[in-house]
Amino acid sequence: MKQIIWSNDSFMDDEAREYYQDCQREYLEDDGYTVSDEEWGEEVCRWLDDERMNLNVQVDGVIIAFGDLGLWRGRRQGYQILGSNIADILHSSCEDCEWYGDSYNIRGRMAHHDGTNYVLYRVAKSREDAERIADKIYNLEIDEKGFRKLTRSLYPYVADIYGWKVRGRKPA
């Protein structure tokens, strides 16, 4: 099951935009107020900042991202070593982004003018381990399956924040 952390699909959510506009009309005491596209975009981006605050949690290890990247010259794999704070995953320069849990892992989908990047976020034991894994990704010595074997899931950390169930974990 896909559990959304944040998605800019909210830009297209007419119900959310209308609700925001109604709240602003009430707050401003102006029944004629209409939210501009720019203001709505800023509001949706503030929601991303809120999620960064929610995820401002340190993990035991180093977060590393494995990317299946859509580039102008075709699909490639890549990586990024992020650090130990979960909020670090919520950054992208792409036009269309979403981050979510798939019941096992934390993933991202980022679309841009050349294609779509699919990213898997996992935790390595240390910076040195993350760098060794990154070298293997760069040299095409491992794929996503190999990456998952060398790292552990970020999902339980995020699940604890949002109250999601973790498969295999007994309720407290």
Helices and strands as residue ranges (DSSP letters): E 3-7, G 8-12, H 14-28, H 37-54, E 58-71, E 74-85, G 86-89, E 96-101, E 106-112, E 115-124, H 127-138, H 144-150, E 152-153, H 155-162
